[in-house]
């Protein structure tokens, strides 16, 4: 199987990776979560070449994860804003950040600190059960296939 075919698997993880599994797209989304909106912001944040940024932004707009909004008329300039669909990806990035902070931060500690704006305390992303609010980990969850094909 080729990487371009990953998104055809009957698996929500594979389908999502088929859309977002490109590292440059993930860095553009990371920068969007930190407030980047303009092309130059994505260029500076990701370090990707301009043609790559342009292609990924176009794809993220096509997927309705970002929307392109004009902010200047002469000459016409656009910025990129997260849609609801894009904002719904944030918990995934918070989980990746928490994992990276735990296992990859090094001696200097985490490079980014999240603060919960409502209470002002450090944000510690935790996945909980939507019913009982208990923290979830792989040992506390079982999965079952809803189709006949395992993923």
N, C-alpha and C positions, 0 to 999 in steps of 0.2 A: 504494500500500500504506500502511496506517495503522501507526503504531508498535505498536499492540496486536496486530498480525499478524506482527511480526518473528519471534517465536518459532516460527512455523509453517514457516519456511524449512528446507530440508534442509541445514543448516549448524550445526555445534556452537557456533560463536561467536554466530550469530544467536539460537539457542535459549537460550544462557546469558544474552545481553543481554535477551531477552524476559522472563527471570525476574529478573535482577539489574540491569537497565539503568536503574533509577530512582536518581537521585543520593542521595536520602534513605536508601534501603536500603543503598547502598554506604557512606555515612557511619556508619550504625548498625553495619555489619559492621566497618568500620575501628575503631570504638570497642570492639567486642567483642574484636578482636585485641589491643587495648591494655588489656583487663581489665574493661571496663564490663560490668555484669550487671543493674543496676537501671534502671528507667524513668527516674529522675531523672538517672542518668549519661548515658543516651542523649539526654535533653533538653538537658543542659548541653553535651555534646560536639558534637552535630549542629546545634543551634540551630533544629531543626524544631519546628513547633507540636505540641502534645500529641496531637491527633487524627491527624496524619501519622505520628508515632512509633508510636502504637497500631496503626494500619493496617499499617505496614511490619513491625512485630514479629509481628503476627498472620500475615502472609504468609510471613515467614521461618520461622515455626514450622510452618505448613502445608507448606512445602517441605522440612522436616526439616533446615534449615540451623542453626536455633537450636532449643533445647528449653526449655520453660517449666517451672520447678522451684519448688515452694513453699519459702520460707525462713522464713515466720512464720505462725502459726496464727490469732491473734486480734488484729486482723483479718487475714484471709488475704492474704498478699503473695507475689508471685512474682519470680523473677529469670530471666534468659535466659542460657543457656550454649550455647556452640558445640557442635555435634555433630561426628562425624568428617567428615561431608559438608561442614559449615561450615569446619572446620579445613583441609580440602583446598583451600579457596579462598585460603589465605594466600599461596602463591607468586604468585598474580595481583596481590594487593595489594602485596607486596614489590617486584614488577616495576614497578608503577605508581609506587610511592614512589621507587624508584631513578631512573626516568625524570623524575619531577617534580624530584628533587634535582639532576639534571644540567641540566635546561633551564628550571626555573621558580623555583629557590631564591632568586635575587636576591643582593644584596650581603651580606646577613646570613648567607647559607649555609642549609643545610637546617634546618628547624625541628624535626626529629626525628632522633635518632641511634639506629640499631639496633646492639645488642651481642649477639654470640653467647654465650649463657650458659655453654656447655660450655668454651670456651677463653678467654672474656673479651675477645676482640678485636672491633673493629668488624665488623659483618656487612655484607658486600658481596654482595647477591643476584646470583647468576650462573646462568643456565640452561645446563646441559650435556647432552650426548648421554648417554643412559642406558647405552649400550654402551661407548664409548671414553672418556667423561668430558671430551671436548673442548668448550670453550664453543660455544654456538650463536648464530648471528645469521642474518638473513634471507638472506645470500649463501651460507651453508653448508648450507641446507636446501632440498629440493625437495618440492613437494606434488603429489599427484595425486588426482583425484576418484575416489571409489569408487562413485559412482552416475552415472547418465547426465545428471543435471541439475547444471550448474555453480552454484556459490554465489557 
